[in-house]
Amino acid sequence: MILERLQKYQDEGLLILRLGFGFGFIYYHGWGKLTGGPERWEGLGGSMAQFGIDFAPQFWGFMAMLSETLFALFIAVGFLFRPAAMLLGFTMLVAWLGHHLSGNGNPGHSFKNLVVAMGLVFIGPGKYSVDAWLASRKSNKG
């Protein structure tokens, strides 16, 4: 009975999920990469060599940092939500495979983040998001 009443709060639940996942990602994963600068990005991007991609490690590290900061912020506020979740999911796929193949670290955490990010791609940002606000403005004009 009480659980059935919670059905009407799906958008609020999605807002909590987006805010926690996005800002948590920035704080626990992205901030150190952002403030670490090019040296940190190069070290991070060097892990792409295990996939046969050994050029431009600084670029790949920068892209991972961007996913874990800017795109995580986009997920939190619901802006360009699906592309941001897809790109963060791809970053987590690379992290998961990297941990799995190298045996370094625990692949479980990146796997869980991959599953959440890809699930969010299908769910969408919900009505309490920048994307929904922009869509409502567009529909009110036309």
Helices and strands as residue ranges (DSSP letters): H 2-5, G 6-9, H 10-25, I 26-30, H 31-45, G 46-51, H 57-66, I 67-71, H 72-77, H 81-102, H 107-123, H 130-141
